[in-house]
Amino acid sequence: MSITSEQVQTALKGVVDPNTGRDHVSARAVKNVKVNGADISLDIELGYPARSQHDTLRRDVVKALKALDGAGNVSVTMQTRIASHAVQRGVKPLPNVKNIIAVASGKGGVGKSTTAVNLALALAAEGARAGVLDADIYGPSQPQMLGITGRPESRDGKTLEPMEGHGLQASSIGFMIDVETPMVWRGPMVTQALEQLLKETNWRDLDYLVVDMPPGTGDIQLTLAQKVPVTGAVIVTTPQDIALLDARKGLKMFEKVGIPILGIVENMSTHVCSNCGHVEPIFGSGGGERMARDYSVELLGQLPLALDIRLQADSGRPTVVSDPDGSIAAIYKGVARRVAIKIAESMKDMTSKFPNIVVSKST
């Protein structure tokens, strides 16, 4: 008995991707369907990195197709194709970087840099080519968090090669100054330095560049938000009211310059005692949920205030690298998938689709 392509499509309409909530057919993820008698082969092409989910997704598809009357061998190949997506109006996308994710907070001390590096590492762990730009010129922390030492190389005397740590490409002013040297610079110098780090680093075919933004919402942050081609922003906060006040300002800043808010990460959501495991919301509870509800954005995840997160970041081996199969790394990977899915569902950058038009005078 032969299986038809129509039967395959009908069966796949009933298979929902639990990460997106959409079936593979409506999501246009089904590619290269081949039916040879009773045997079926096809590709499932995701628009977001999800290496840890491939086995589950494949199993669900195989199960649905095997249920067809008379089905024989079923072969399903999982693929990922990450596209470039639109940035704020008037800002050109960066060559060799498909998508830029700004990680920001209204104030310091809420774990923004730790979240940024673990987000980038989680994207890489899920199969993407990822990098980190340390935009905090006054207080660069990514070199230590990534365990990177040394100076970046310049092959042409004009541009810099990105440093590498744990599979991430990275650029930071911290690679070029002594660790105890204070950056006593005014705003315009900071803005210029960041633009140079962004545009004069030879990024190599990145799917995602995570930008660890400086804390605050002043002139420097607004200028950076207007000049850096950002696909979307992630706001990091803690549950306490004081942090939420400033986080709301950070969110509004991105709204003002037309940058989509991908969601909110609530850091230090609960304290986990390292001795007895007791869980207590010492900074309050429900703050991130309220903020997400007030602004109609997604609460991407909630991270505990755990000693291991701090120790791992300080040692240059953040949680996603130190304990890749642990519960906290799973939260970071979940956040990364949600961020990538939100980007995949946004408007694509179509500038490369249009040819250059040259108007010449006829003679």
Steps between C-alpha positions, in 0.01 A plus 500: 500500500637841402500810719413833335656841565156624601484239775841609625397866510175416680684293760755775562226759555428312821860519627552815709844636582479546879751784484291717265150362549460466122477192283786437258287553188362844595850596617634402155758279662431197280751476213605249233220249550571181306264203485619175348219250528456453873828670595509867601789743539491870576681787670371709790660842471489718812552874498657493846780294662370210707757221494382365835147467361580321174452145627160580649382687191622224270335233711163680488514531121604137451221383732236694305618367163540143623134515602398530133344182369763307307792728591847348460835654586489862618810720482492849655797738488506801732645820357537859618495807278540828689408809299587867537221711644416867480657759730380844605424744221791701365774266629680267263547132594854393582688290241557137606257536791145378439338615824602720794343449842540780755496386863426798720385610842405832646756467778814307588527204733208296366711235324476642149850399390463150644171464316652633176793258496287200593244598234775507235643170623153345498441611141833342406418181691174476306692512171531867404812700417501755780711787627510756781568871476586652838346847466570595861804717431528625859473156660580220252444158654475259208877427477498358854166323458622329183843427645675680211843658542735671256455768237299482177690462173485752216598355165462820299578764763143634475266230625506248786451127500249385762634318802354157570384325814286187540409515131387863510649788304548799729602864490554726800696809598617278787726311258694819428549656844648391830241351734554779756496788250191722541336632182478872582320593180213728415190379319605571138825307547311203643255501210782516247687216673193279492435570132860405425474178698179413318590598145876448494498148640517234229201298614487165321153405375309540826138394533469700821713770662402562861577855614559540872371858535623737773253560785281809501280691258691823448637671193767236438256209507249682280770588246617139490145376454463736204827404328536126564286296255298301752253224409348493846567568868487290815439683827656357817358585839463364851156467666546792739313824436812720479650289222167485318472880497827527307428195283181666381704802394735275306207337324350837406836614364502219245138566411587863425756402237284228343683194632270203577503366854563126481413451864602529862736284705442508874833441670545412868138391502548282807792429731610138523688415821820316410486303829141380529347588165233723656344734242400851603399807288719746690456771231124456485299303249293555188678819392610372161157353432329831580737694277453254215123523539502882517695532175354196320839333460616151586663394826779293344624333815575531871849432636572427867749683719736204524862502615611279210394756238729762653791262558484362147488844337788630713713198410461557126275197449136621510220263594411383148863382460567384858180303547345460152253233610397669824167656583626860481665445161166359385333829596759700303451271198125544530545878502729476197246294304220743581715796394596327175138403429382857560763620254410230246137612512590866443537683170791376291765729357428511128769750398716228348211392277489823306753562221691824476330733253727718288347786303709621208434776256425390147721646230 
